[in-house]
Amino acid sequence: MGIGKKKKLRTTFVEYVVSLGLLIIVLILVNYYIFIIASFGVYPANYSEKIIQKNFDKLKKSPTVTMDMLTPMCTFGVYSKDGQYLYGNFPREEENKNWDNYLQGKTNSGLRRYITSIEREEEILIIIYPLNMEYKNSSLRKVLPNAEVTLIILFFLQLSIFIILWSNRFAKKINNELKNLLMAASKIEDQDLDFHIASSNIVEIDNVLQGIGKMKNSLKRSLEQQWALEQQKREQISALAHDIKTPLTIVKGNAGLLMETNMTEEQRSYCKYIEESSRRMEEYVESLLNITKKEVDNGKLREGFSICEMVNSLKNQGQALGIIKDIKFILNIDLEKDLYIRGDKEEVERAVMNIISNAVDFSPNNSSVTLNIFKEDKDLIIQVKDQGKGFSKRMLKYGKEKFSMDDESRTRPGHHGLGLYIANTITTKYNGDLILSNGLDGGGLVTIKLRIM
């Protein structure tokens, strides 16, 4: 769109009003000439009155009154002196009414129809005639209103059409100016900030566009900084996860070597816990790497796994974690057999174990952690309840975000605010919900809802 001299919106509106006024004046002049041309096909407004005056003597003295002494628009009636209707073309229902109007001295009958009377010998002639323009053609007089009303209706019809068309033209002009504004808003909504802000011929719209341009540039700089920071975080997490693999390998190797020595059954079971936990830690590290790379295996979403198999695994891992702090792991199950969840068992299990691990970490020694698993309608409900200090208001609001930690309650050395984030990421992946709350008797309560197949 070409950019010309910029105008204020007020100036544009004044131009519209003035131009519309000029068009109306032109329309009036055109209709005036139409009226002049049309007058050759209509009788003047006082035509009937002039004919009556011209033929007054005939109407008074002629033995019989006929329509050739009047105009086609007139109606008449001849009455005796005592009011008896003798002849004429009055409708039957108006014969007595017109005589009463004559006696009362009325000069009009209805809208723009007038009454005149002429005294004849022993008779009274009453004539009703119009004082408005009428068509010369009798068919037009029957079909259309009188010529004056028709011209007025025609004028207002033309005026309405002109106003609508001219308003549409004005609206189209404004809409063309607004297109750039709407396009800029749409681009920003789609997070596409690499576009050029166009100008407008209207000052106010142009000012808004320039303001959007400044906002776009500021937003772009802010997002670039945010993206750079996110990239840096991902790289740090990836590096950290990679570095953890080395000590994990050493732990696994040493646990394997210990298994080859002479140990008691209790020591051997501890070594198994170490070996199994190390293996799972490797899986968690790999999962963390996948999250930072935003890798989602959509194929696994189409598969299902047995809830009972997952429950048994959660029970063993929960008991193993509880031994470290003499925490009793309580499992309450209220489920039917052969229930399945759509997704990957290891991922869902990893999400729940992140929550159980947090619960163990934030529970005091010799306390308990409870895992409740039951069905509610078509959802699988997994609840993990601990006996710690519970979640603070801040953690209830932001606890599921990455690196979210709280100095007030549930914060421990070695925690980096990833446990609940990873659990929530996996839960969301399977269209589930993770809810943070506090138990009625204290302690944190984390609830996961997953749809059952």
C-alpha positions in Angstrom: 0.0 0.0 0.0 1.4 3.3 -1.0 2.1 5.8 1.8 1.0 9.4 1.1 0.6 12.4 3.3 -0.4 11.3 6.7 -3.8 12.5 8.1 -5.4 12.4 11.5 -8.4 10.2 12.0 -10.5 13.3 12.8 -9.5 14.8 9.4 -10.4 11.6 7.6 -13.8 11.5 9.3 -14.5 15.2 8.5 -13.6 14.5 4.8 -16.1 11.7 4.9 -18.9 13.8 6.4 -18.2 16.7 3.9 -18.1 14.4 0.9 -21.3 12.8 2.0 -22.9 16.2 2.4 -21.9 17.2 -1.2 -23.3 13.9 -2.5 -26.6 14.6 -0.8 -26.7 18.0 -2.4 -26.0 16.5 -5.8 -28.7 13.9 -5.1 -31.2 16.7 -4.2 -30.4 18.5 -7.5 -30.7 15.3 -9.5 -34.1 14.6 -7.9 -35.2 18.1 -8.6 -34.6 17.7 -12.3 -36.3 14.3 -12.2 -39.2 16.1 -10.6 -39.3 18.6 -13.4 -39.2 15.9 -16.0 -41.8 13.8 -14.2 -44.2 16.7 -13.9 -45.2 16.2 -17.5 -46.8 12.9 -16.4 -48.5 14.3 -13.3 -51.2 16.8 -12.5 -50.1 19.8 -10.4 -51.2 19.9 -6.8 -53.9 22.6 -7.4 -55.1 21.2 -10.7 -58.4 20.0 -9.4 -59.1 23.3 -7.6 -58.4 25.2 -10.8 -60.8 23.1 -12.9 -63.5 23.5 -10.3 -63.1 27.3 -10.4 -62.9 27.3 -14.2 -66.1 25.2 -14.5 -67.9 26.9 -11.6 -70.8 28.3 -13.7 -71.3 25.0 -15.4 -71.3 23.2 -12.1 -73.8 25.7 -10.7 -76.2 26.0 -13.6 -76.0 22.8 -15.6 -79.0 20.6 -15.2 -76.8 17.6 -14.4 -73.3 17.5 -13.0 -71.0 15.1 -14.9 -67.4 14.0 -14.4 -66.2 15.9 -17.5 -66.8 19.1 -15.5 -64.3 17.8 -12.9 -60.9 16.0 -12.8 -60.6 12.2 -12.5 -59.3 12.7 -8.9 -62.6 14.3 -7.7 -65.6 12.7 -6.2 -69.0 14.5 -6.0 -72.5 14.2 -4.7 -75.7 16.1 -5.4 -78.1 16.5 -2.5 -81.6 18.0 -2.1 -82.0 21.0 0.3 -83.1 18.6 3.0 -80.0 16.4 2.6 -81.3 13.6 0.4 -78.6 12.1 -1.8 -79.7 12.4 -5.4 -76.8 11.2 -7.5 -73.0 11.3 -7.8 -70.0 9.0 -7.3 -69.5 9.1 -3.6 -69.1 5.6 -2.0 -72.3 4.5 -0.4 -70.8 4.6 3.1 -69.7 8.2 2.7 -73.0 9.7 1.4 -74.3 10.6 4.8 -70.9 11.5 6.2 -70.1 14.0 3.5 -73.5 15.7 4.1 -72.8 15.9 7.8 -69.4 17.5 7.1 -71.1 20.0 4.8 -73.6 20.9 7.6 -70.7 21.3 10.1 -68.8 23.6 7.7 -65.8 21.3 7.4 -63.4 22.1 4.6 -61.3 18.9 4.6 -62.0 15.1 4.6 -59.0 13.0 5.5 -55.4 13.6 4.7 -54.9 16.3 2.0 -58.5 16.0 0.6 -60.7 19.1 0.7 -64.4 19.8 0.6 -66.1 22.5 -1.4 -69.9 23.0 -2.0 -71.9 24.8 -4.7 -75.5 25.8 -4.2 -77.6 25.0 -7.2 -81.3 25.5 -7.8 -83.0 23.3 -5.1 -79.8 21.3 -4.9 -76.4 21.3 -3.1 -73.3 20.1 -4.9 -70.5 18.7 -2.7 -67.1 18.1 -4.2 -64.1 16.4 -2.6 -60.8 17.0 -4.3 -57.1 16.5 -3.6 -54.5 19.2 -3.1 -51.4 17.1 -4.1 -49.7 16.0 -7.2 -51.4 13.0 -8.9 -50.4 10.8 -11.8 -52.2 11.4 -15.1 -52.2 7.7 -15.7 -55.1 6.1 -13.9 -53.3 2.8 -13.4 -50.4 4.5 -11.6 -52.9 6.3 -9.4 -54.3 2.9 -8.3 -50.9 1.2 -7.8 -48.7 3.9 -6.4 -49.1 6.5 -3.7 -49.5 10.1 -4.9 -46.6 11.5 -6.9 -45.3 13.7 -4.0 -45.1 10.7 -1.6 -43.5 8.6 -4.3 -40.8 11.2 -4.9 -40.1 11.5 -1.2 -39.9 7.7 -0.8 -37.6 7.5 -3.8 -35.4 10.3 -2.5 -34.9 8.6 0.9 -34.3 5.3 -0.7 -31.6 6.8 -2.8 -30.2 8.6 0.2 -30.1 5.4 2.2 -28.2 3.6 -0.6 -25.7 6.5 -0.9 -25.0 6.6 2.8 -24.5 2.8 2.9 -22.2 2.7 -0.1 -20.2 5.8 1.0 -20.0 4.4 4.6 -18.7 1.1 3.2 -16.1 3.0 1.2 -15.0 4.8 4.3 -15.0 1.6 6.3 -13.0 -0.2 3.6 -10.4 2.7 3.7 -10.1 2.4 7.5 -9.9 -1.4 7.3 -7.1 -1.2 4.8 -5.2 1.0 7.2 -5.9 -1.5 10.0 -4.6 -4.5 8.1 -1.0 -3.7 9.0 -2.0 -3.4 12.6 -3.8 -6.7 12.6 -1.0 -8.4 10.7 1.5 -7.2 13.3 -0.6 -8.5 16.2 -1.0 -11.8 14.4 2.7 -12.2 13.8 3.5 -11.5 17.5 0.8 -13.9 18.6 2.4 -16.6 16.4 5.8 -15.7 18.0 7.1 -14.6 14.6 9.2 -11.5 15.4 11.2 -11.3 12.2 8.8 -9.0 10.2 8.8 -5.4 9.1 6.3 -3.0 10.7 4.5 -1.1 7.9 3.3 2.5 8.0 -0.2 3.9 7.8 -1.6 7.0 6.2 -3.6 7.7 9.4 -1.5 9.3 12.2 -3.2 7.5 15.1 -2.9 4.1 13.5 0.7 4.8 12.5 1.6 5.8 16.1 0.1 2.5 17.3 2.2 0.6 14.6 5.3 2.3 15.7 4.6 1.4 19.3 4.1 -2.2 18.3 7.4 -2.1 16.5 9.2 -0.9 19.6 7.4 -3.6 21.6 8.3 -6.2 19.1 12.0 -5.3 19.2 12.0 -5.3 23.0 10.2 -8.6 23.1 12.6 -10.1 20.6 15.6 -9.1 22.6 14.0 -10.4 25.8 13.1 -13.8 24.1 16.6 -14.1 22.6 18.1 -13.6 26.1 15.6 -16.1 27.5 16.3 -18.6 24.8 20.1 -18.2 25.4 19.6 -18.7 29.1 17.4 -21.8 28.5 20.0 -23.1 26.1 22.7 -22.5 28.7 20.6 -24.3 31.4 20.1 -27.3 29.1 23.8 -27.5 28.3 24.6 -27.3 32.1 22.1 -30.1 32.8 23.4 -32.2 30.0 26.9 -31.7 31.2 25.9 -32.5 34.8 24.0 -35.6 33.8 27.0 -36.7 31.7 29.4 -36.2 34.6 27.2 -38.2 36.9 27.6 -41.3 34.8 31.3 -41.7 35.8 30.8 -42.0 39.6 27.7 -44.1 39.0 29.8 -46.5 36.9 32.3 -46.7 39.8 29.6 -47.3 42.3 28.1 -50.1 40.2 31.5 -51.6 39.6 32.4 -51.6 43.3 29.0 -53.0 44.3 29.7 -55.8 41.8 33.1 -56.5 43.3 31.7 -56.6 46.8 29.1 -59.2 45.6 32.1 -61.4 44.8 33.4 -61.3 48.3 32.3 -63.3 51.4 29.3 -61.4 52.8 26.3 -62.0 55.0 22.9 -62.3 53.4 22.0 -58.8 54.8 25.2 -57.3 53.3 24.5 -59.0 50.0 20.9 -57.6 50.0 22.4 -54.1 50.6 24.7 -54.6 47.7 21.8 -55.6 45.5 20.0 -52.4 46.5 23.1 -50.4 45.6 23.4 -52.1 42.2 19.7 -51.8 41.4 19.6 -48.1 42.5 22.7 -47.3 40.5 21.0 -48.8 37.4 17.9 -46.7 38.0 20.0 -43.6 38.5 21.5 -44.2 35.1 18.0 -44.4 33.7 17.1 -41.2 35.4 20.1 -39.4 34.1 19.2 -40.6 30.6 15.7 -39.4 31.1 16.9 -36.0 32.2 19.0 -35.8 29.1 16.0 -36.6 27.0 13.9 -33.9 28.7 16.6 -31.2 28.0 16.6 -32.3 24.4 12.8 -32.3 24.3 12.7 -35.8 23.0 9.3 -37.5 23.2 8.8 -41.1 22.1 5.3 -41.0 20.7 5.3 -44.7 19.9 5.2 -45.7 23.5 2.1 -43.6 24.1 0.1 -46.1 22.0 1.2 -49.1 24.1 -0.1 -50.1 27.5 1.3 -51.8 30.6 -0.1 -53.6 33.6 -0.6 -51.5 36.7 0.0 -54.5 39.0 3.5 -55.0 37.6 4.3 -51.3 38.3 2.9 -51.6 41.8 5.2 -54.5 42.7 8.2 -52.6 41.4 7.2 -49.5 43.3 6.8 -51.5 46.5 10.3 -53.0 46.3 12.0 -49.7 45.5 10.0 -47.8 48.2 11.0 -50.3 50.8 14.7 -50.1 49.7 14.7 -46.3 50.0 13.0 -46.5 53.4 15.7 -48.7 54.9 18.2 -45.9 54.7 16.3 -43.7 57.3 14.4 -46.4 59.0 11.2 -45.1 57.3 8.3 -47.5 57.1 6.9 -47.7 53.5 3.2 -48.3 53.6 1.3 -49.5 50.5 -2.5 -49.3 50.2 -4.0 -50.7 47.0 -7.6 -50.8 46.0 -7.6 -52.0 42.4 -9.2 -54.6 40.2 -6.9 -57.0 38.4 -5.9 -56.7 34.8 -6.0 -52.9 34.7 -3.7 -51.2 32.2 -2.4 -47.7 31.5 -1.5 -46.4 28.1 2.2 -45.5 27.9 5.7 -46.7 29.0 5.9 -48.4 32.4 9.4 -47.3 33.1 8.6 -43.6 32.5 5.5 -43.7 34.7 7.4 -45.6 37.4 10.2 -43.1 37.2 7.7 -40.3 37.8 6.3 -42.0 40.9 9.7 -42.9 42.2 10.8 -39.3 41.9 7.9 -38.4 44.2 8.6 -41.3 46.6 12.3 -40.3 46.8 11.4 -36.7 47.6 9.0 -38.0 50.3 11.7 -40.1 51.9 14.2 -37.3 51.8 11.8 -34.8 53.5 10.5 -37.2 56.1 12.1 -37.5 59.5 13.8 -40.7 60.6 11.6 -43.5 62.0 8.5 -42.0 60.3 6.5 -43.4 57.4 5.7 -42.8 53.7 2.4 -43.9 52.4 1.6 -44.9 48.8 -2.1 -45.1 48.0 -3.2 -46.5 44.7 -6.9 -46.7 43.7 -9.3 -46.2 40.9 -11.7 -43.2 40.7 -14.1 -43.4 37.8 -11.9 -43.9 34.8 -8.7 -42.5 36.4 -5.9 -44.2 38.3 -5.1 -42.2 41.4 -1.6 -42.5 42.9 -1.0 -40.6 46.1 2.3 -40.3 48.0 2.0 -38.9 51.6 4.9 -38.2 53.8 5.3 -36.9 57.4 7.6 -34.0 56.7 6.9 -30.3 57.1 4.6 -30.2 54.0 4.7 -27.7 51.1 4.9 -24.0 51.6 2.6 -21.6 49.7 5.3 -20.9 47.2 6.0 -24.6 46.5 2.3 -25.3 46.1 2.2 -22.7 43.4 5.6 -23.1 41.7 6.8 -26.6 42.9 6.3 -28.2 39.5 8.5 -25.8 37.7 12.1 -26.6 36.7 14.7 -25.8 39.5 12.0 -24.7 41.8 13.1 -24.9 45.5 12.0 -23.3 48.7 14.1 -22.2 51.7 11.1 -22.3 54.0 10.3 -26.0 54.1 11.1 -28.8 51.7 14.6 -28.0 50.7 17.6 -30.3 51.3 21.3 -30.2 50.3 21.8 -32.1 47.0 18.4 -31.2 45.6 18.2 -29.0 42.5 14.4 -28.7 42.0 14.1 -31.4 39.3 12.2 -34.2 40.9 8.7 -32.8 40.8 9.5 -31.1 37.5 10.4 -34.5 35.9 7.4 -36.2 37.4 5.1 -33.5 36.2 6.7 -33.6 32.7 6.0 -37.3 32.4 2.5 -37.0 33.8 1.6 -34.3 31.4 3.0 -36.3 28.5 0.3 -38.9 29.2 -2.4 -36.3 29.5 -2.5 -36.7 33.3 -2.5 -34.3 36.2 0.0 -33.8 39.1 -1.4 -32.0 42.1 0.5 -30.7 45.1 -1.2 -30.3 48.5 -0.7 -30.9 52.2 -2.3 -33.6 54.3 -4.9 -32.8 56.9 -2.5 -34.0 59.6 0.6 -32.3 58.0 3.1 -33.5 55.6 3.2 -33.2 51.9 0.7 -35.0 49.6 1.4 -35.5 45.9 -1.4 -36.8 43.7 -1.1 -38.2 40.1 -4.2 -38.8 38.0 -3.8 -41.0 34.9 -6.5 -42.3 32.6 -7.0 -46.1 32.7 -7.3 -48.0 29.3 
